[in-house]
Amino acid sequence: MTITILGSGGWGLALACTCSRLGHEVMVWSKFSDEIDAIKRTGELKAKLPGVQIPKSVELTTDIECVSGKDIVLIGIPTPFVRSVCEQAKPYMSDSSILLSTAKGLEDGTLKRMSEIISEVYPKNRIAVMSGPSHAEELGRGVPTAVAVASHDREAAEYVQKAFSDNVLRLYVNDDVIGCEIGGAVKNVIALCCGVSDGLGLGDNTKAALITRGLSEISRLGKALGAKSETFFGLAGLGDLVVTCTSIHSRNYRCGTLIGQGVEPEEAVRRTGTVEGYGCARVTLKLAKTLGVSMPITEEINEILFENQPVRQGIIDLMSRPTGIE
């Protein structure tokens, strides 16, 4: 198959390695010429996927026309830039291309999921989303990984499943696009909270409580939007939440740890790099309030990130809430 990957982040490059391994014709686009030059010069992008050699068969470009005529165009751009990159590529996109989103977040202002943005820009294309427990650092090294691919068009999801599946990456087809995207977006917010907890030196009990009750918040929000409950107990829900909340590979977790150790949130983000959960926390809370969904953990991390609340106060507030049932 012919596949273009928009974005030279770690996950996009790891998937490029997968595509090359499967014999597809794959091209990676980045607007940053220094990243493309670094890969061409050294064979890897140490800043985002250290130690993983990008196959020479993978073409690299800064020309957005590379989307033209492709079987699959994978959109792996950080959330704030998905709409602008889609608009930039629009003059060259073929209506027959399946558009695959791997971006995990919500758009500020509109509160929309990534597939909603993509469908606005490309109303004629079939769209799928890929989500699940998937550290790029591990997939790039050939560590067995399983994710979900969801689409309103079953044939499109199965096409993507066939395109990317091998003995390293396993894809499961799902028809719950909303659930997969909400699970992938909001788990980053909960991962920030778990990092804060560990940065404070709290224990496994606290982190397990945050993960479990965080999953409840994600599920409530998703169901209010029309998602299926069972999605949140699968790869795009529980699976992605656990791996993001417990691993040093997770930038959201690492950023939260710095905040828990006393680093100011904006400085923690600067040190860490792209932290999708930082912006998503505020958007998620806006969406929850719009829908009348209770998300107390999300409220507390917003207070810490944007209202100068001391980090320990967040734990005190959560533990002081009225008792309830599960």
C-alpha positions as CSV (number, residue, x, y, z in Angstrom):
1,M,0.0,0.0,0.0
2,T,1.0,3.6,-0.3
3,I,1.0,5.5,3.0
4,T,1.9,9.0,4.0
5,I,2.5,9.9,7.7
6,L,2.0,13.5,8.5
7,G,4.2,14.3,11.5
8,S,7.7,13.0,12.4
9,G,7.0,12.5,16.1
10,G,8.0,9.3,17.8
11,W,4.8,7.4,17.1
12,G,4.7,8.4,13.5
13,L,8.3,7.3,13.0
14,A,7.6,4.0,14.9
15,L,4.7,3.3,12.6
16,A,6.8,4.2,9.6
17,C,9.2,1.4,10.7
18,T,6.2,-0.9,10.9
19,C,5.0,0.1,7.4
20,S,8.4,-0.5,6.0
21,R,8.7,-3.9,7.6
22,L,5.4,-4.8,6.0
23,G,6.6,-3.8,2.6
24,H,4.5,-0.7,2.1
25,E,5.6,2.4,0.2
26,V,5.8,4.9,3.1
27,M,6.6,8.6,3.3
28,V,7.0,10.7,6.4
29,W,6.2,14.5,6.2
30,S,7.4,17.1,8.7
31,K,7.2,20.9,8.4
32,F,10.5,21.0,10.3
33,S,13.4,20.6,7.8
34,D,15.9,20.1,10.7
35,E,14.1,16.9,11.8
36,I,14.1,15.6,8.2
37,D,17.8,16.5,7.8
38,A,18.7,14.8,11.1
39,I,17.1,11.5,10.0
40,K,18.7,11.7,6.6
41,R,22.1,12.4,8.2
42,T,22.1,9.9,11.2
43,G,19.3,7.5,10.3
44,E,17.4,8.3,13.5
45,L,15.7,11.2,15.3
46,K,17.3,11.1,18.7
47,A,15.1,13.8,20.1
48,K,11.9,11.8,19.6
49,L,12.8,8.2,19.0
50,P,16.4,7.6,20.2
51,G,18.1,4.4,19.3
52,V,15.7,3.4,16.5
53,Q,17.0,3.4,13.0
54,I,14.6,4.6,10.4
55,P,14.7,2.2,7.4
56,K,16.2,3.7,4.3
57,S,13.1,2.7,2.3
58,V,11.1,5.3,4.2
59,E,11.0,8.5,2.2
60,L,11.2,11.8,4.0
61,T,9.9,15.2,2.9
62,T,8.8,18.7,3.8
63,D,6.5,18.9,0.8
64,I,2.8,18.6,1.8
65,E,1.9,17.5,-1.7
66,C,3.1,14.0,-0.5
67,V,-0.5,13.2,0.5
68,S,-1.7,13.1,-3.1
69,G,-3.0,9.7,-4.3
70,K,-2.2,7.7,-1.2
71,D,-4.1,4.7,0.1
72,I,-3.8,5.8,3.7
73,V,-2.8,9.2,5.1
74,L,-2.0,9.0,8.8
75,I,-2.4,12.3,10.7
76,G,0.0,12.2,13.7
77,I,0.2,15.9,14.4
78,P,0.0,17.3,18.0
79,T,-3.6,18.2,18.7
80,P,-3.3,22.0,18.5
81,F,-2.1,21.8,14.9
82,V,-4.3,19.1,13.4
83,R,-6.8,21.5,11.9
84,S,-4.1,23.8,10.3
85,V,-2.1,20.9,8.8
86,C,-5.3,19.3,7.4
87,E,-6.2,22.6,5.8
88,Q,-2.7,22.9,4.4
89,A,-2.9,19.4,2.9
90,K,-6.5,19.8,1.6
91,P,-5.6,21.0,-2.0
92,Y,-3.6,17.8,-2.6
93,M,-5.7,15.2,-0.7
94,S,-7.5,12.5,-2.7
95,D,-11.1,11.7,-1.8
96,S,-10.3,8.0,-2.0
97,S,-7.6,8.1,0.8
98,I,-8.5,6.7,4.2
99,L,-7.5,9.2,6.8
100,L,-6.2,7.7,10.0
101,S,-5.9,9.8,13.1
102,T,-3.5,9.0,15.9
103,A,-3.7,12.4,17.6
104,K,-5.0,12.2,21.2
105,G,-6.7,15.3,22.4
106,L,-9.6,17.8,22.1
107,E,-9.6,21.1,20.2
108,D,-9.6,24.1,22.4
109,G,-12.5,26.4,21.7
110,T,-14.7,24.0,19.7
111,L,-14.2,21.1,22.2
112,K,-14.2,18.7,19.2
113,R,-12.5,15.4,18.9
114,M,-9.8,15.0,16.2
115,S,-11.9,12.8,13.9
116,E,-14.6,15.6,14.0
117,I,-12.0,18.1,12.9
118,I,-10.7,15.9,10.1
119,S,-14.3,15.1,8.8
120,E,-15.0,18.9,8.7
121,V,-12.0,19.5,6.5
122,Y,-12.5,16.3,4.4
123,P,-16.2,15.4,4.3
124,K,-15.8,12.9,1.5
125,N,-13.0,10.8,3.0
126,R,-13.4,7.7,5.2
127,I,-11.9,8.3,8.6
128,A,-10.5,6.0,11.2
129,V,-8.7,6.5,14.6
130,M,-6.0,4.4,16.2
131,S,-5.7,4.4,19.9
132,G,-4.3,2.2,22.7
133,P,-1.4,1.5,25.0
134,S,1.5,2.3,22.7
135,H,4.8,3.8,23.6
136,A,6.6,4.7,20.5
137,E,9.9,3.9,22.1
138,E,8.8,0.3,22.5
139,L,7.1,-0.2,19.2
140,G,10.1,1.2,17.4
141,R,12.3,-1.4,19.1
142,G,10.0,-4.2,18.1
143,V,8.2,-4.7,21.5
144,P,4.8,-6.5,20.9
145,T,2.0,-3.8,21.0
146,A,-1.7,-4.0,20.6
147,V,-4.1,-1.1,19.8
148,A,-7.6,-0.5,18.6
149,V,-8.6,1.0,15.3
150,A,-12.1,2.5,15.2
151,S,-14.2,3.8,12.3
152,H,-17.9,4.4,11.5
153,D,-17.0,2.5,8.3
154,R,-16.1,-1.1,9.2
155,E,-14.4,-1.7,5.9
156,A,-12.1,1.2,6.5
157,A,-11.2,0.0,9.9
158,E,-10.4,-3.5,8.6
159,Y,-8.3,-2.0,5.8
160,V,-6.2,-0.2,8.3
161,Q,-6.0,-3.4,10.5
162,K,-4.7,-5.3,7.5
163,A,-2.3,-2.5,6.6
164,F,-0.5,-2.2,9.9
165,S,-0.8,-5.7,11.6
166,D,2.2,-7.9,11.8
167,N,3.9,-10.0,14.6
168,V,4.9,-6.8,16.5
169,L,1.8,-4.6,16.1
170,R,-1.7,-6.1,16.6
171,L,-4.8,-4.1,15.8
172,Y,-8.3,-4.8,17.0
173,V,-11.3,-3.4,15.1
174,N,-13.8,-1.2,17.0
175,D,-16.8,0.8,15.9
176,D,-16.8,3.2,18.9
177,V,-15.0,6.2,17.5
178,I,-16.1,8.5,20.3
179,G,-15.0,6.1,23.1
180,C,-11.6,5.4,21.5
181,E,-10.9,9.2,21.1
182,I,-12.2,10.2,24.6
183,G,-10.2,7.4,26.2
184,G,-7.1,8.4,24.3
185,A,-7.5,12.1,25.1
186,V,-8.5,12.2,28.7
187,K,-6.1,9.4,29.9
188,N,-3.3,12.1,29.4
189,V,-5.1,14.3,32.0
190,I,-5.2,11.4,34.5
191,A,-1.5,10.6,33.8
192,L,-0.6,14.1,34.8
193,C,-2.4,13.5,38.1
194,C,-0.5,10.2,38.7
195,G,2.8,11.9,38.0
196,V,1.9,14.6,40.5
197,S,1.1,11.9,43.1
198,D,4.4,10.1,42.5
199,G,6.3,13.5,42.5
200,L,4.8,14.1,46.0
201,G,6.2,10.7,47.1
202,L,2.7,9.2,47.7
203,G,2.3,5.5,47.3
204,D,0.9,2.8,45.0
205,N,-2.5,3.0,46.8
206,T,-2.9,6.6,45.8
207,K,-1.9,6.0,42.2
208,A,-4.2,3.0,41.9
209,A,-7.1,5.1,43.2
210,L,-6.4,7.9,40.7
211,I,-6.2,5.4,37.8
212,T,-9.4,3.7,38.9
213,R,-11.5,6.8,39.7
214,G,-9.9,8.5,36.7
215,L,-11.3,5.7,34.5
216,S,-14.7,6.4,36.0
217,E,-14.4,10.0,35.0
218,I,-13.4,9.1,31.4
219,S,-16.2,6.6,31.1
220,R,-18.8,9.1,32.4
221,L,-17.7,11.7,29.9
222,G,-17.6,9.3,27.1
223,K,-21.0,7.9,27.7
224,A,-22.5,11.4,27.9
225,L,-21.1,11.9,24.4
226,G,-22.6,8.6,23.2
227,A,-19.7,6.2,23.6
228,K,-20.1,2.6,24.7
229,S,-19.2,1.6,28.2
230,E,-17.3,-1.5,27.2
231,T,-14.8,0.6,25.2
232,F,-13.3,2.0,28.4
233,F,-12.4,-1.5,29.6
234,G,-10.5,-2.3,26.5
235,L,-7.2,-1.2,24.8
236,A,-8.4,2.4,24.1
237,G,-9.6,2.8,27.6
238,L,-8.0,0.9,30.5
239,G,-5.1,-0.3,28.5
240,D,-4.0,3.2,27.4
241,L,-4.7,4.7,30.8
242,V,-2.5,2.2,32.7
243,V,0.5,2.5,30.4
244,T,0.3,6.3,30.3
245,C,-0.1,6.6,34.1
246,T,2.7,4.3,35.1
247,S,5.6,4.6,32.7
248,I,8.6,7.0,32.4
249,H,8.0,6.9,28.6
250,S,4.9,8.9,29.2
251,R,5.6,12.7,28.9
252,N,2.3,13.4,30.7
253,Y,3.4,11.3,33.6
254,R,6.9,12.8,33.6
255,C,5.6,16.3,33.5
256,G,3.2,15.5,36.4
257,T,6.1,14.2,38.4
258,L,8.0,17.4,38.0
259,I,5.0,19.4,39.1
260,G,4.6,17.2,42.2
261,Q,8.3,17.8,43.0
262,G,7.6,21.6,43.0
263,V,8.3,22.7,39.5
264,E,5.9,25.3,38.2
265,P,3.5,23.7,35.6
266,E,4.6,25.9,32.7
267,E,8.3,25.2,33.4
268,A,7.5,21.4,33.7
269,V,5.9,21.4,30.3
270,R,8.9,23.3,28.8
271,R,11.3,20.7,30.3
272,T,9.2,17.8,29.1
273,G,8.2,18.8,25.5
274,T,4.9,18.0,24.0
275,V,2.5,17.3,26.9
276,E,-1.0,16.7,25.4
277,G,-2.6,16.4,28.8
278,Y,-1.7,20.0,29.8
279,G,-4.0,21.7,27.3
280,C,-6.5,18.8,27.3
281,A,-7.1,19.2,31.0
282,R,-8.7,22.6,30.5
283,V,-10.7,21.5,27.4
284,T,-11.9,18.4,29.1
285,L,-13.2,20.3,32.1
286,K,-15.0,22.7,29.8
287,L,-16.6,19.8,27.9
288,A,-17.6,18.1,31.2
289,K,-19.3,21.2,32.5
290,T,-21.1,21.7,29.2
291,L,-22.5,18.2,29.5
292,G,-23.1,18.3,33.3
293,V,-20.6,15.5,34.0
294,S,-18.8,15.3,37.3
295,M,-15.0,15.0,37.0
296,P,-13.5,15.9,40.4
297,I,-10.0,14.6,39.6
298,T,-10.0,16.7,36.4
299,E,-11.2,19.7,38.3
300,E,-8.3,19.4,40.8
301,I,-5.6,19.1,38.2
302,N,-7.0,22.2,36.5
303,E,-6.7,24.1,39.8
304,I,-3.1,23.0,40.1
305,L,-2.1,23.7,36.5
306,F,-3.9,27.0,36.0
307,E,-5.0,28.5,39.3
308,N,-1.8,28.2,41.4
309,Q,-3.3,25.7,43.8
310,P,-0.7,23.9,45.9
311,V,-0.3,20.3,44.7
312,R,-1.0,18.7,48.1
313,Q,-4.3,20.6,48.3
314,G,-5.6,18.7,45.4
315,I,-5.2,15.4,47.2
316,I,-6.7,16.9,50.4
317,D,-9.7,18.1,48.4
318,L,-10.3,14.7,46.7
319,M,-10.0,12.8,50.0
320,S,-12.4,15.3,51.7
321,R,-15.2,14.9,49.2
322,P,-18.5,13.5,50.5
323,T,-18.5,9.7,50.7
324,G,-20.3,7.9,47.9
325,I,-20.9,4.5,46.3
326,E,-19.1,2.8,43.4
